[in-house]
Amino acid sequence: MFNTENFSDKQEKRSKNDTVDHSESCGGQQSEDACQCGHDHSKPEHDQSRCSDGLEQHGNSDQCQSDDHCSCGHDHSQHHVHEHDEICNCGQDHGHEHGCEVAPSSSLESTGLIPQELKSEAESFIVSGIDCPECAKGVQKSVARLNGVSHASYNFSTSILRVVHYTANEAIMATVEKMGYKIVHRKSIRDSITYIPWWKEKRAVVTGIATLFWLVGIMASIADATPGIRVFVLGVAIAFGAFYPAKSALMAIRNGMALDMNVLMVVAVLGAIYLGEYFEAATVSVLFSIGKMLESYSMDKTRQSIRSLMDLAPLTAIVRRNGCELELPVEDIAVGEIVIVKPGMKIAVDGDVVAGISSVNQAPITGESLPVNKEVDDEVFAGTINEEGYLEVKVTRGMGDTTLDQIIMLVEEAQSQRAPSQQFVDVFAKYYTPIVILGALGIVAVPPLFLGADFQEWLYRGISLLVVSCPCALVISTPVSIVSAIGNAAKHGILIKGGAYLELAGKLKAIALDKTGTLTKGKPRVTAVESLADLTEDQVLQLAATVEEASQHPLAKAVVRYAAEKNITVLPMENFLSLTGKGVQAEIAGKKCVICKPDYAAEQLNIDLSSIAGKIQVHQEQGHTTMIVIYDDKLMGIIAVADMLREESYDTIKQLQRAGIKNTIMLTGDNQQTAATIAKKLSLSEFRANLMPDQKVEVVNKLIDRYQTVAMVGDGVNDAPALATSSVGIAMGGAGTDTALETADIVLMADDLKKLPYTMLLSRKTLNIIKQNIIFSLVVKLAAILLVFPGWLTLWIAILADTGAAIIVILNGMRLLRIKPIV
């Protein structure tokens, strides 16, 4: 009855990431074709740095800035680099080779995340075998440097490489394969790479041979074999153990990348050989290869969650066409077609049931533990399982647009976003690594030159310090935890849209909860109808139902539903008007009829309610909402409506308080007395009543001022402004609801409040594990560095300190995959 639906349209979700405003590009002209070149100036190439001088050098490198740099007679100042394969009606073929290398756009970082406006143009590839962030950066930079590539972004967490380019896909794939990694073109969001068991990988075989010869070398040393035999056996171990690291190191140097761990390891092996320490060189190469293999295996395990989502929905479905049942690929099924779902089958598309009755296991999407009954007009989702009945489903969303596809896309984007702790680690590593490398050079040079120390001894110490300087474990400490937590949450029907929101949820001091549909069931029922004039109760109900029929508010639906149950037909009405947050009105038989809150009737319509004040108070003390029925400016009756509390609301509030969130605040548009009754039942710390949607925003802002980090829990539609204002917006019942998926930072796919404490538990455990990983990584590095000066840090200890710490950090982060929802 109290319609607030328009407020969700009036306020967009605030941006939590910096965006670039291109409206002032090209000399301040704001039209889409301000410089008359025929191109969309919303593209990032048209930034101020390129266009303010009036030359309009759209995407050309410095060596290609002339109007006719390749003497083809065409003015290239009018075209984007990524649009040269199109016809622009200028009479020139832009598919020819211009003879000069096209540099990536300088207006945006070419190796950063793909800009929002270019995401639709990006091609996706799946790359496997990358087990460290530095290697990932190397792949990203190498691809970004290719001629014809304007942006490249590699998501280490999901193994997805996205590229904006106009070159051939084969050129990109060849570049990655030369670096020793597998790559496949990703045509659909559900495509994933086929992984083979680690023991069947070529790298595992090579590592196994290296390990075997290393063990033989150990036995040869124990048996006091001749030096020639020991050197040969250990040399074979070195050759096989260092093969892949040397290959990656060569590619890193060739592409001008930073000194990654592969380069440092090769330096360590060469240094050991130079010093005659063959056994040490073999030990280093074998331990490093084994460690990298374990790292790769562990990282693949953390990526399983997103791949398991991709496998949920079948790739084919049975479709009825022209009276025949055909099994077709999902991508060939159009919206509006009828899909047949037999008992035990997975549902392949989103749609509405048009025939049949069954129960459907929605756990893969919503995390609900029990099957949900489905009948005609009910919605079903791709990836869910039809239990025992026969269903015919009319397709509403095809492949690529289903709720499952949106979940996969949101989880991938969430895993690519950097959490605050990861940003700190990246900044730390940026300065830490060069400092340690300079320290290693100082150790090699200063003691021998100025103190007369033995050069070989200090060279060994310098190499050991150089090896231990790579901050692999530190850099990987945060993303592996974020990936594990977000993936685990997605499996249980909770979408967390990024590491930043996951960390914020772990730091919450207060949670504000909407009442209707969140703490209550959202399906109120009429508890009493009282006539106060010469009308029967049914006539009072008829007036109310007539007006409320045009409203979408849950209270209005309760009145209409109750009237239908009593077989009361509505009357003709006209001039409907929503009194936002107060009630509704319309004209019936030429006279105004108003259904509203008591305070609106008294204060705005000057209706004397003194005679019924006691009745209103009794209803409100019972937690019921009262509506006043006024017709022709006369008081006609009272309707009481109650929205029953969810059974899980009691336990949810207790679990939140046990989790350390002591401040739980209910926000409602209901009256003070009803709100107080519900707040007391649930043991809430505070409540705010009689709130309009914009007032909820004001309350959330005040709560943020008081508690710093505040979450808002609502339905994602009418509560959109408050969700957007809060530190973390949490939407209930997001399955099939685009508004909830777009508005909230965390989405509980099922309409299940019990998922809220689990989300808080997961986020807090994630924060703790991230802190453990960072502290452990720093302590190990510090200890290893301190061992250099007395000469106790051997090369094999340095390798163990790096790869061993990385494996421990990964395994610790993987513990988040095992956290189960609170039952």
Number of C-alpha atoms within 10 A of each C-alpha: 28 24 23 20 17 12 18 19 12 10 13 12 18 12 8 10 6 6 9 11 10 18 17 17 25 24 18 13 14 15 15 15 14 16 18 11 13 14 18 15 24 19 16 22 27 25 26 18 15 21 19 15 11 10 14 25 23 24 27 24 16 10 11 20 16 15 16 13 17 15 10 11 10 16 15 24 19 19 19 18 23 20 14 19 13 11 12 16 8 10 8 15 13 18 12 10 9 15 9 13 15 21 21 26 22 16 14 17 14 24 21 15 18 22 19 10 10 14 13 10 14 17 17 21 23 20 26 20 21 21 22 20 20 23 22 21 20 23 27 23 22 22 28 24 19 20 17 20 23 27 27 28 26 28 21 26 27 24 22 22 24 23 28 23 23 18 14 10 15 11 13 21 19 14 16 19 14 12 19 16 16 16 21 19 19 18 11 12 16 20 15 21 16 7 10 8 8 14 11 9 13 10 20 17 14 19 25 19 18 30 25 16 23 25 17 16 26 17 13 18 15 9 9 11 12 10 11 9 14 21 18 14 23 26 21 19 31 26 17 23 30 26 19 19 22 18 16 23 24 16 20 23 14 10 14 12 17 15 18 24 26 24 20 22 29 23 18 27 23 16 21 22 17 13 15 12 16 24 21 20 28 32 27 26 30 28 21 25 26 19 20 23 22 20 24 18 16 18 26 20 15 27 18 16 22 26 18 15 21 19 13 19 24 17 14 18 24 21 24 15 11 7 7 8 14 15 13 13 15 19 14 11 21 15 15 14 16 24 26 22 21 18 16 13 17 22 27 29 33 25 27 23 22 17 15 14 17 20 19 23 22 23 20 22 26 25 22 18 12 11 16 15 13 19 18 15 13 13 17 29 27 24 27 25 25 25 18 14 16 18 25 22 27 24 22 19 19 22 24 17 13 21 26 27 21 16 24 22 15 19 25 23 15 25 26 23 18 17 21 15 18 22 13 14 19 17 11 14 18 12 10 15 19 15 12 19 20 13 16 23 16 13 21 22 17 14 16 16 11 8 9 9 14 12 16 14 14 23 21 24 25 26 28 31 30 26 29 31 28 26 27 23 27 25 25 29 31 30 24 26 29 33 31 27 29 28 28 25 27 25 19 22 25 29 29 28 24 23 27 20 20 26 23 21 28 19 18 21 20 24 26 27 21 23 26 22 22 22 25 20 17 20 15 22 21 21 15 14 18 19 18 16 12 10 13 15 18 16 15 23 26 20 23 30 26 24 30 28 19 19 21 14 18 19 26 25 21 23 26 26 17 16 20 14 9 10 10 17 14 18 12 10 20 15 11 19 16 19 17 16 19 22 24 24 26 22 19 19 11 11 13 18 25 30 29 23 22 23 16 17 23 14 10 9 13 11 17 14 15 10 8 12 11 11 13 21 15 12 20 23 16 13 26 29 25 26 24 25 27 23 20 13 15 16 18 22 26 26 24 21 23 23 23 18 22 17 12 13 19 16 15 21 24 16 19 21 18 11 14 14 18 16 18 23 21 24 27 21 20 25 20 17 19 21 26 20 16 22 20 12 13 18 14 19 15 15 20 21 18 18 18 20 24 14 16 25 21 15 18 25 18 13 20 18 11 12 14 15 19 28 28 28 30 28 27 27 22 20 26 30 26 29 30 25 21 26 23 23 29 32 32 27 22 27 23 19 16 13 16 27 26 17 23 30 26 27 30 31 28 22 19 19 23 21 25 23 22 23 23 23 21 25 27 20 19 25 21 14 22 25 15 16 27 20 14 18 24 15 12 18 23 13 12 22 21 14 18 22 14 8 13 14 21 19 26 21 19 26 24 18 21 26 25 21 24 26 25 18 27 26 18 17 26 23 16 25 20 10 15 13 17 13 7
